Amino acid sequence: MSKEYNSNRIIPEYVPPAIQQHEVHIEDNGEPLISISEYQSNYIVEDPMYYKWQLKGALSHCYLRQSVLDLLAKAARQLPKGYQFVIWDGYRPFDVQKEIYDQYFNKIQQQFPDHPSSVWHEKTKLFVSYPSIDERKPAPHITGGAVDLTIRNEKKQLLDFGTAFDDFTEKANTAYFEKLASGQKLSKQEQTILENRRLLYYLLKDVGFTNFHQEWWHFDYGDQWWAQQAGYAVAKYGVAPFKEGC
């Protein structure tokens, strides 16, 4: 692994104020969605979580835009020997995005029964994007430019990142352990988690991805969230044209 990816590079706590707005113009470049099952890389494997969880409409394979996969492969070559990226989710059909949103919305509704509907939606959108296929402001995963992933070692064991996938708690915040370390000495396990998050964050950032600060596992390339954070005036990906088996 390159010395560039050492444990001294701190994950910033700063969050761009426009992260969940959709103000950037989209000029879709027409890149196809590629199934990870058909992508030729020894560094990337898939584990489609929503399909495993039997979420209605979930796809049996993970799909991403061509450039997203190419950049992931480039980043993965910097992993320690035998390590691999494990892709949990990529492109999502509208119905799947809606199901995830509705499930979390119902959970928020139960937790805060006395709050108005507007508050339930705002709390839901802290972790789950509104299920939009509006060409002007599609949900990130619907573009094929958003990816949820983790890392496994040479023994095919997942590295410890401190939470499971879709753990919508404060600990899932990418910089959570950076904040914790600023106020106290970390335990050995917490230090390992911190270093694992730094590894994933900088491997992807250095090839062009941006991270959704609420979720250590979520990264974007080419979509509106990416354009907003990276300072681009135009996003590359709109609603992805998906056909099963594409």
C-alpha positions in Angstrom: 0.0 0.0 0.0 1.2 3.5 -0.8 2.7 5.5 2.0 0.2 8.2 0.9 -2.5 6.3 2.7 -1.2 6.4 6.2 -3.2 7.0 9.4 -2.2 10.6 9.8 -4.6 12.1 7.2 -7.5 13.4 9.1 -11.1 13.2 7.7 -12.4 16.8 7.7 -15.5 17.6 9.7 -16.5 20.5 7.4 -19.8 19.8 5.5 -20.6 21.9 2.4 -23.9 23.7 3.1 -25.4 22.6 -0.3 -24.8 18.9 0.1 -28.4 17.8 -0.1 -29.7 20.5 -2.5 -30.0 19.9 -6.2 -28.9 23.2 -7.8 -26.3 21.9 -10.2 -27.3 21.5 -13.9 -27.0 18.0 -15.3 -25.6 17.1 -18.7 -25.8 13.3 -18.7 -22.8 11.9 -20.6 -24.6 8.8 -21.6 -22.3 6.3 -19.8 -23.9 2.9 -19.4 -24.5 1.1 -16.2 -22.2 -1.9 -15.8 -22.9 -4.9 -13.6 -20.1 -5.5 -11.1 -20.6 -9.2 -11.7 -19.3 -8.7 -15.3 -16.6 -6.1 -14.5 -13.1 -7.5 -14.9 -11.3 -6.6 -11.7 -9.7 -8.7 -9.0 -10.1 -5.8 -6.5 -13.8 -5.4 -6.5 -16.6 -7.8 -5.4 -20.3 -7.3 -4.8 -22.6 -8.1 -1.9 -26.0 -6.6 -2.8 -27.4 -5.9 0.6 -30.9 -4.9 -0.2 -31.4 -8.1 -2.3 -30.0 -10.1 0.6 -32.5 -8.3 2.9 -35.2 -9.2 0.4 -36.3 -5.6 -0.1 -39.0 -5.5 -2.6 -37.7 -4.7 -6.1 -34.0 -4.9 -5.1 -31.6 -6.0 -7.8 -29.6 -9.3 -7.6 -26.5 -7.5 -8.8 -24.9 -4.1 -8.2 -24.7 -1.7 -11.1 -22.6 1.5 -11.5 -21.6 3.9 -14.3 -18.6 2.9 -16.3 -16.3 5.7 -14.9 -17.4 5.0 -11.3 -16.2 1.4 -11.6 -13.0 2.4 -13.4 -12.2 4.8 -10.6 -13.0 2.3 -7.9 -10.6 -0.2 -9.6 -7.9 2.5 -9.7 -8.4 3.2 -6.0 -8.5 -0.4 -5.1 -5.1 -1.0 -6.6 -3.7 1.0 -3.6 -5.2 -1.4 -1.1 -3.0 -3.7 0.9 -2.2 -7.0 -0.8 -5.2 -9.3 -0.9 -7.7 -6.6 0.2 -10.8 -5.8 -1.9 -13.6 -3.3 -2.1 -17.0 -4.9 -1.3 -19.8 -3.1 -3.1 -23.1 -3.1 -1.1 -25.2 -1.0 -3.4 -25.0 1.2 -6.5 -27.8 2.0 -8.9 -31.2 1.8 -7.3 -34.5 1.6 -9.1 -37.1 4.2 -8.0 -39.2 1.6 -6.2 -36.3 0.5 -4.0 -35.4 4.1 -3.2 -39.0 4.8 -2.2 -39.2 1.6 -0.1 -36.0 2.6 1.9 -37.3 6.1 2.3 -40.7 5.0 3.4 -39.4 2.5 5.9 -37.2 5.1 7.6 -39.9 7.7 7.5 -42.2 5.4 9.3 -39.5 4.8 11.9 -39.0 8.5 12.4 -42.8 9.0 12.6 -43.0 6.5 15.4 -40.1 8.0 17.3 -41.5 11.5 17.1 -45.3 11.2 17.0 -45.9 14.7 18.1 -43.8 16.4 15.4 -45.3 17.7 12.1 -44.9 15.9 8.8 -42.3 18.4 7.7 -40.0 17.5 10.5 -40.5 13.8 9.8 -39.4 14.4 6.2 -36.4 16.5 7.3 -35.2 13.9 9.8 -35.6 11.1 7.2 -33.6 13.0 4.6 -30.7 13.3 7.0 -29.9 9.7 5.9 -32.1 8.7 3.0 -32.6 10.7 -0.2 -36.1 11.6 -1.3 -37.1 9.1 -4.0 -36.9 11.4 -7.0 -36.6 10.6 -10.7 -37.0 14.2 -11.7 -34.5 14.8 -14.4 -33.5 18.1 -12.7 -32.9 16.6 -9.3 -32.7 12.8 -9.2 -31.8 10.9 -6.0 -28.0 10.1 -6.1 -28.4 6.3 -6.3 -30.9 6.6 -9.1 -28.1 8.1 -11.3 -25.7 5.2 -10.9 -23.0 7.6 -9.6 -23.5 6.8 -5.9 -21.9 3.8 -4.3 -22.1 2.2 -0.9 -19.1 0.0 -0.1 -16.7 -1.3 2.5 -13.3 -3.2 2.5 -12.4 -6.8 3.3 -9.0 -8.2 4.0 -7.0 -11.1 2.5 -9.0 -13.5 4.7 -12.3 -12.2 3.2 -13.1 -10.6 6.6 -14.8 -7.2 6.6 -12.7 -4.4 8.2 -14.2 -2.8 11.3 -15.8 0.6 10.4 -17.7 1.0 13.7 -21.2 0.4 12.3 -23.1 -1.9 10.0 -24.4 -0.8 6.6 -27.4 1.6 6.9 -26.9 2.2 10.6 -28.6 5.6 10.7 -27.0 6.8 13.9 -24.5 9.4 14.9 -21.7 6.8 14.8 -22.2 6.4 11.1 -21.0 10.0 10.5 -17.7 9.6 8.6 -15.8 11.9 10.9 -17.4 10.6 14.1 -14.2 9.1 15.5 -12.2 12.1 14.4 -14.5 14.2 16.7 -14.2 11.5 19.5 -10.4 11.6 19.2 -10.3 15.3 19.6 -11.7 15.0 23.1 -10.4 11.7 24.5 -7.9 8.9 24.0 -9.3 6.3 21.7 -9.4 2.6 22.7 -7.5 0.2 20.5 -10.7 -0.8 18.6 -11.7 2.9 18.1 -8.3 3.7 16.8 -8.5 0.8 14.3 -12.0 2.1 13.2 -10.6 5.6 12.8 -7.7 4.3 10.6 -10.0 2.1 8.5 -12.3 5.1 7.8 -9.4 7.3 6.8 -8.1 4.5 4.5 -11.5 4.2 2.7 -12.1 8.0 2.6 -8.7 9.0 1.1 -8.5 6.0 -1.3 -11.7 7.3 -2.9 -11.2 11.0 -2.5 -7.8 10.8 -4.2 -9.3 9.4 -7.4 -12.1 11.9 -7.5 -15.0 10.7 -5.3 -16.8 12.8 -2.6 -18.3 11.4 0.5 -21.7 11.9 2.1 -20.7 13.0 5.6 -23.5 11.2 7.4 -22.5 7.8 6.0 -18.9 6.5 6.0 -19.8 4.0 3.3 -21.5 6.3 0.8 -19.4 8.0 -2.0 -20.4 9.9 -5.1 -18.9 10.5 -8.5 -20.6 12.4 -11.4 -23.9 13.1 -9.7 -25.2 16.4 -8.3 -23.9 15.7 -4.8 -20.4 15.2 -6.3 -20.6 18.3 -8.4 -21.7 20.4 -5.4 -18.9 19.2 -3.1 -16.2 19.2 -5.8 -17.1 22.6 -7.1 -18.2 21.6 -10.6 -20.9 23.7 -12.4 -22.3 20.6 -14.2 -23.1 17.1 -13.1 -22.3 14.2 -15.4 -25.1 11.8 -14.5 -28.8 12.1 -14.4 -31.4 9.4 -14.1 -29.6 6.2 -15.3 -31.1 4.2 -18.1 -31.4 0.8 -16.6 -32.4 -2.5 -18.2 -32.0 -5.8 -16.3 -28.8 -7.5 -17.5 -27.3 -4.3 -19.0 
